Amino acid sequence: MTVPFRFLICLLVALTFPLVSRAEPSPPLPTALPVTAGASEPKAAEDAPSVDEDTHHPIVDSIAAIVNDHIITRSELDERVTMITSQLSRQGVQLPDHAILVRQILDKMIMDEVQLQYARDAGIKVDDTQLDQAMVRLAEQNKFTLPQFRAEVEKEGLTWSKFREEIRNEIILSQVREREVENRVFVTENEVNNELNKEKVQGNQPEELDIAHILITVPENALPSAIAERQKKALEAMSQIDNGMPFSQAAAAYSEAPDALSGGDLGWRPSTRLPALFVDASHGLQPGQHSDILRSPNGFHIIQLINRRTPNAIPNVAQYHVRQILLKVTPDTNPKEVQAKIGTLYARIQGGEDFSKLATLNSEDDSHNRGGDIGWISEGTTFPQFEKIVKSLKPGEISQPFETPMGWHIVKLEEVRQATDSEDGKKMAIRQGLRARKADEAYEDWVRQLRDQAFVDIRLDDH
């Protein structure tokens, strides 16, 4: 496997396992035949039914799980298990027993499916044009042309059509997370200052920690007997680790976190991005050691400190001088009318009308008194979607209309500069860490609630 192509494997395995293909509810489907890498007609091969070699009769697929109105077939699950087993084995990850591995993968498929259904109901989708652009960018990031990238994908045993749909679903999931979680996470100036003061008292920069974890979830309002059962599972995991089982293997076997099959490794994170519970527990650990069982509202945790380090430098802080036109969406406004109006204003700007004048007459925030000028903003101080749009512009460029929780915006980037004040750099790093930690925690809570509200019927025990 080429080094750049490891990004692909991380995308499909370490971050989120490949997702279930979207399909309308239907009777169980015939099992798909394996597709030869590089086949000229992958669609036909994928659609062909399996045939029993003795009877020559089609093999009828069975149901692995039902998620609301969607069926996950056993062949889909088996295909995913085969692929992930192969890929994780290449990475040297010690796998749990096969039955545990199958259940872990099915649980992840279910979690992804409930989010995809939510996205569908919310009207979040990625069309073929957007997907084509994403595939080109992904190929460029891996230093391939698109045909070369396709060849590499097929070398890994994936068909191009299925890989495209998995990437489409990954994009949808990232948009769901951005819309439902990240754009609603706020970090106050007091929180930043409190963290900064804590660092000053300690007299050093915050550490970065590489931590792996095991999570045994506890449902909200669980009965004492259910909590005791969950704690028993955590104790069993701890016992296996103490008896010599590698932590990564124990995570794959016991953890109920999305990163279980990648050994529970969270990667390098600043301490501000980690839960305080993990940071406090890591203080007395040496690299390679693990904590006692920890309790949080989400359940029981065991962490292992892989390593720690202190950043060498304070990051540079990019600042952006921005003007905007903002039309707010409130309970008293018609969203379609707001969207139509912002579209009309954008057309007028494209037609040559002055941005500042239109902002003065139409923007629904205090900046209208200054021709839409909102001054200098630093990285990490505004909505992720707003920041992403601003950072995509060159000085003098004007964005297309876009939406944040504040409403509909059109922004114009005036200037960009690098801040030289180390205090700004520290604050930016702290703010980003706090926001990421809050977003992680909020996302876990949101997904768990979504899963609890879904109808899920697991049929693995039937086979």
C-alpha positions in Angstrom: 0.0 0.0 0.0 1.4 3.4 -0.9 1.9 5.8 1.9 -0.5 8.5 0.6 -3.2 5.9 0.3 -3.2 5.4 4.0 -5.4 8.4 4.2 -8.1 6.4 2.4 -7.9 3.6 4.9 -8.1 6.0 7.8 -11.1 7.6 6.2 -12.9 4.3 5.8 -11.8 2.5 9.0 -10.3 4.6 11.7 -12.6 7.5 11.5 -15.9 6.0 10.6 -16.4 2.6 9.0 -17.9 2.5 5.5 -21.6 3.3 5.6 -24.6 1.4 4.6 -25.8 2.1 1.1 -28.9 4.1 1.0 -31.9 2.2 -0.3 -35.7 2.4 0.0 -37.2 -0.3 2.2 -37.5 -3.5 0.3 -37.7 -7.3 0.8 -34.4 -9.0 1.5 -32.1 -8.6 -1.4 -30.1 -11.4 -3.2 -26.5 -11.7 -2.0 -24.1 -9.9 -4.3 -21.3 -11.7 -6.1 -17.7 -10.5 -5.3 -16.5 -8.0 -7.8 -13.1 -8.4 -9.4 -11.0 -5.2 -9.0 -10.9 -3.2 -12.1 -13.9 -5.0 -13.7 -15.2 -3.0 -16.6 -18.9 -3.5 -15.5 -18.9 -3.3 -11.7 -22.6 -2.4 -11.6 -23.7 -5.6 -13.3 -21.4 -7.7 -11.2 -22.8 -6.1 -8.0 -26.4 -6.7 -9.0 -25.9 -10.4 -9.9 -27.4 -12.8 -7.4 -25.4 -15.5 -5.7 -26.2 -19.1 -6.7 -25.9 -22.2 -4.7 -23.4 -24.4 -6.5 -25.3 -27.6 -5.7 -28.9 -26.6 -6.4 -28.2 -23.8 -8.9 -31.0 -21.9 -7.0 -30.5 -18.2 -6.0 -29.4 -17.7 -2.4 -32.0 -15.5 -0.6 -30.3 -13.0 1.6 -31.2 -12.6 5.3 -31.7 -9.6 7.6 -29.0 -8.6 10.0 -30.9 -5.6 11.4 -33.8 -3.4 10.8 -33.3 0.3 11.5 -36.6 2.2 11.3 -37.7 1.5 7.7 -34.3 0.4 6.5 -32.9 -3.2 6.2 -29.3 -4.0 6.7 -28.8 -7.3 5.0 -26.5 -10.1 6.2 -24.5 -9.9 2.9 -23.9 -6.1 3.5 -22.7 -6.9 7.0 -20.5 -9.8 5.8 -19.0 -7.7 3.1 -18.1 -5.0 5.6 -16.6 -7.5 8.1 -14.4 -9.0 5.4 -13.1 -5.6 4.2 -12.5 -4.2 7.7 -10.8 -7.4 8.9 -8.5 -7.3 5.9 -7.7 -3.6 6.3 -7.1 -3.7 10.1 -5.0 -6.8 9.8 -2.7 -5.0 7.4 -2.4 -2.2 10.0 -1.3 -4.8 12.6 -4.4 -4.2 14.8 -5.2 -7.2 17.0 -8.8 -8.2 16.4 -11.2 -9.5 18.9 -13.2 -12.7 18.5 -15.1 -12.9 15.3 -18.5 -12.7 16.9 -17.5 -9.5 18.8 -16.1 -8.0 15.7 -19.3 -8.6 13.8 -21.4 -7.0 16.5 -19.1 -4.0 16.7 -19.3 -3.4 13.0 -23.1 -3.9 12.9 -23.5 -1.4 15.8 -21.5 1.1 13.9 -23.5 0.5 10.7 -26.7 1.1 12.8 -25.4 4.3 14.3 -24.5 5.6 10.8 -27.8 4.6 9.4 -29.9 6.5 12.0 -27.8 9.6 11.2 -28.3 9.2 7.4 -32.0 8.8 7.9 -32.0 12.0 9.9 -30.1 13.8 7.2 -32.6 12.5 4.6 -35.5 13.8 6.6 -33.8 17.1 7.1 -33.2 17.5 3.3 -29.4 17.2 3.6 -28.0 15.6 0.5 -24.9 15.7 -1.8 -25.6 15.7 -5.5 -23.4 14.0 -8.1 -21.7 17.3 -9.1 -20.7 17.9 -5.5 -19.5 14.3 -5.2 -17.5 14.5 -8.4 -15.7 17.6 -7.0 -15.0 15.8 -3.7 -13.6 12.8 -5.5 -11.2 15.0 -7.5 -10.1 16.7 -4.3 -9.6 13.4 -2.5 -7.5 12.1 -5.4 -5.4 15.3 -5.3 -4.9 15.0 -1.6 -3.4 11.5 -2.1 -1.3 12.9 -5.0 -3.1 10.8 -7.7 -5.0 11.6 -10.9 -8.6 10.5 -10.7 -8.0 7.3 -12.8 -4.9 6.4 -10.7 -7.0 7.0 -7.5 -9.7 4.7 -8.9 -7.1 2.0 -9.5 -5.8 2.3 -6.0 -9.4 2.0 -4.6 -10.0 -1.1 -6.6 -6.7 -2.6 -5.4 -8.1 -2.5 -1.9 -11.0 -4.7 -3.0 -13.6 -1.8 -3.2 -15.7 -1.1 -6.3 -15.6 2.4 -7.5 -19.4 2.9 -7.4 -19.6 1.7 -3.8 -16.7 3.8 -2.8 -18.3 6.9 -4.3 -21.5 6.2 -2.3 -19.5 5.7 0.9 -17.7 9.1 0.4 -21.1 10.7 -0.4 -22.4 9.4 3.0 -19.3 10.6 4.8 -19.9 14.1 3.4 -23.5 13.9 4.5 -22.5 12.8 8.0 -20.0 15.7 8.3 -22.7 18.1 7.2 -25.2 16.7 9.7 -22.6 17.1 12.5 -21.8 20.6 11.4 -25.4 21.7 11.3 -26.8 19.9 14.4 -23.8 20.2 16.7 -20.8 22.3 15.7 -22.7 25.4 14.7 -24.5 25.3 18.0 -21.4 25.1 20.2 -20.3 28.3 21.9 -17.2 29.1 23.9 -17.5 32.2 26.0 -14.7 34.7 26.6 -14.9 33.8 30.4 -14.2 30.1 29.6 -11.2 31.1 27.5 -9.9 33.5 30.2 -10.4 30.9 32.9 -8.4 28.3 31.0 -5.7 31.0 30.3 -5.5 31.9 33.9 -5.2 28.3 34.9 -2.2 27.9 32.6 -0.6 31.0 34.0 -1.0 29.6 37.6 0.6 26.3 36.5 3.4 28.2 34.8 3.5 26.2 31.6 1.8 25.5 28.3 -1.0 22.9 28.2 0.2 19.4 27.4 -0.8 17.5 24.3 -1.8 13.9 25.2 -2.1 10.8 23.1 -4.8 8.7 24.8 -6.7 5.5 24.1 -9.9 4.8 25.8 -12.6 2.2 26.4 -16.2 3.3 26.9 -18.9 1.1 28.3 -22.1 3.2 27.9 -24.8 3.6 30.5 -28.3 4.6 29.2 -29.9 7.7 30.7 -32.2 6.9 33.7 -30.8 3.3 33.8 -31.9 1.1 36.7 -29.3 0.1 39.3 -29.3 -3.4 38.0 -28.5 -2.2 34.5 -25.7 0.1 35.8 -24.3 -2.9 37.7 -24.3 -5.0 34.6 -22.4 -2.2 32.7 -19.9 -1.9 35.5 -19.4 -5.7 35.4 -18.4 -5.4 31.7 -15.9 -2.6 32.5 -14.4 -4.7 35.3 -14.1 -7.6 32.9 -12.2 -5.4 30.4 -9.9 -4.2 33.2 -9.2 -7.8 34.2 -8.3 -8.8 30.7 -5.9 -5.8 30.4 -4.3 -6.6 33.8 -3.8 -10.2 32.7 -1.8 -9.1 29.6 -4.3 -8.4 26.8 -3.1 -5.4 24.8 -5.2 -2.3 25.5 -6.0 -1.9 21.8 -7.4 -5.5 21.6 -9.4 -4.9 24.8 -10.8 -1.7 23.2 -11.8 -3.6 20.1 -13.5 -6.3 22.2 -15.2 -4.3 24.8 -15.5 -0.6 24.0 -18.8 0.8 22.7 -17.2 4.0 21.3 -17.0 4.6 17.5 -13.2 4.2 17.6 -13.3 0.8 19.2 -12.0 -1.1 16.3 -9.0 1.2 15.8 -7.9 0.4 19.4 -9.7 3.3 21.0 -6.9 5.7 20.1 -8.0 9.3 20.2 -4.7 10.6 18.7 -2.8 13.6 19.8 -5.1 16.2 21.4 -4.4 19.3 23.5 -5.6 18.8 27.1 -8.2 21.5 26.5 -9.9 19.2 24.0 -10.1 16.2 26.3 -12.6 15.8 29.0 -11.3 17.0 32.4 -12.0 13.5 33.7 -9.4 12.1 31.3 -6.9 14.8 31.9 -7.0 14.4 35.7 -6.7 10.7 35.4 -3.7 11.0 33.1 -1.7 13.0 35.6 -0.4 10.0 37.6 0.2 7.8 34.6 3.4 7.0 32.7 3.2 6.2 29.0 1.8 2.7 28.6 -0.1 2.7 31.9 -3.9 2.7 32.2 -6.3 4.3 34.7 -8.7 2.8 37.1 -12.4 2.6 36.0 -13.7 6.1 35.6 -17.4 7.1 35.8 -19.0 9.9 33.7 -22.6 10.7 32.7 -22.0 8.7 29.5 -20.9 5.5 31.3 -17.7 3.8 32.5 -14.2 4.6 31.0 -10.7 3.2 31.1 -8.0 5.3 29.6 -4.4 4.4 28.6 -1.8 7.1 28.3 0.2 6.4 25.1 2.4 9.5 25.3 2.5 13.2 26.3 4.3 16.2 24.9 4.4 20.0 25.2 3.9 22.0 22.0 7.0 23.8 20.9 5.4 27.0 19.6 2.2 29.0 19.9 0.3 28.8 16.6 0.1 31.8 14.3 -3.3 33.5 14.4 -4.9 34.4 11.1 -7.3 37.4 11.3 -9.8 38.4 8.7 -11.3 41.8 8.0 -14.9 41.1 6.9 -18.0 42.8 5.7 -21.4 41.1 5.7 -25.0 41.3 4.8 -27.1 39.3 7.4 -30.8 38.5 7.1 -32.0 36.8 10.3 -34.3 33.9 10.4 -36.7 34.1 13.4 -39.9 32.3 14.4 -41.8 35.3 12.9 -40.1 35.2 9.4 -40.8 32.9 6.4 -37.5 31.0 5.7 -38.2 30.8 2.0 -38.8 34.5 1.8 -35.5 35.2 3.6 -33.7 32.9 1.3 -35.3 34.5 -1.8 -34.4 38.0 -0.6 -30.7 37.1 0.1 -30.6 35.6 -3.4 -31.9 38.8 -4.9 -29.3 40.9 -3.0 -26.6 38.6 -4.2 -27.8 39.0 -7.8 -27.7 42.8 -7.4 -24.1 42.6 -6.1 -23.1 40.4 -9.0 -24.7 43.0 -11.2 -22.4 45.7 -9.9 -24.2 47.4 -7.0 -22.0 48.5 -4.1 -21.7 46.0 -1.3 -21.5 48.6 1.5 -24.5 50.4 0.3 -26.6 47.3 0.2 -25.4 46.2 3.6 -26.3 49.6 5.0 -29.9 49.3 3.6 -30.5 45.6 4.3 -28.2 44.0 6.9 -30.1 43.1 10.1 -27.2 43.5 12.5 -25.3 46.4 14.0 -22.8 46.4 11.2 -25.3 48.0 8.9 -24.3 51.3 10.5 -20.7 50.7 9.1 -21.6 49.4 5.7 -21.6 45.8 6.9 -18.1 46.1 8.4 -17.8 43.7 11.3 -14.1 44.4 11.8 -11.3 41.8 12.3 -12.2 38.3 13.3 -9.7 35.6 14.5 -9.7 31.9 13.8 -11.9 30.0 16.2 -14.0 32.9 17.2 -17.1 32.5 15.0 -19.4 29.8 13.6 -17.4 27.0 11.9 -19.5 27.4 8.7 -18.9 31.2 8.7 -15.2 30.8 9.3 -14.9 28.1 6.6 -16.6 30.4 4.0 -14.4 33.4 5.0 -11.2 31.3 4.8 -12.1 30.1 1.3 -12.1 33.7 -0.1 -9.3 35.9 -1.4 -9.2 39.6 -0.4 -11.8 41.4 -2.4 -13.9 38.3 -3.1 -17.6 38.0 -2.2 -19.2 34.8 -1.1 -22.4 33.2 -2.3 -25.3 33.3 0.2 -24.9 30.7 3.0 -26.8 29.9 6.2 -25.7 29.7 9.9 -27.8 29.6 13.0 -27.8 33.4 12.8 -29.5 33.5 9.4 -28.5 34.0 5.8 -25.2 35.8 5.1 -23.2 37.2 2.2 -19.7 38.1 3.2 -16.9 40.1 1.6 -13.3 39.6 2.6 -11.4 42.8 2.8 -8.0 41.9 4.2 -6.0 39.0 5.9 -3.2 39.4 8.4 -1.2 37.3 10.9 -1.5 38.4 14.5 1.8 38.7 16.3 0.5 38.9 19.9 1.3 35.6 21.6 -1.6 36.2 23.9 -3.9 36.0 20.9 -2.3 32.8 19.8 -2.8 31.2 23.2 -6.4 32.3 23.3 -7.1 31.0 19.8 -5.6 27.6 20.7 -7.6 27.4 23.9 -10.8 28.5 22.2 -10.3 25.9 19.5 -9.6 23.1 22.0 -12.6 24.0 24.1 -14.9 24.2 21.1 -13.7 20.8 19.8 -14.2 19.2 23.2 -17.7 20.6 23.5 -18.5 19.5 20.0 -17.2 16.0 20.7 -19.3 15.7 23.8 -22.4 17.3 22.2 -22.1 15.0 19.2 -21.9 11.9 21.3 -24.9 12.9 23.3 -26.9 13.8 20.1 -26.1 10.5 18.4 -26.9 8.5 21.5 -30.3 10.2 21.7 -30.9 9.6 18.0 -30.1 5.9 18.4 -32.4 5.6 21.5 -35.3 7.1 19.6 -34.9 4.8 16.6 -36.6 1.4 16.1 -33.8 -1.1 15.9 -34.4 -4.9 15.5 -31.1 -6.9 15.5 -31.5 -10.3 14.0 -27.9 -11.7 14.4 -29.1 -14.2 16.9 -31.4 -15.7 14.3 -28.5 -17.0 12.2 
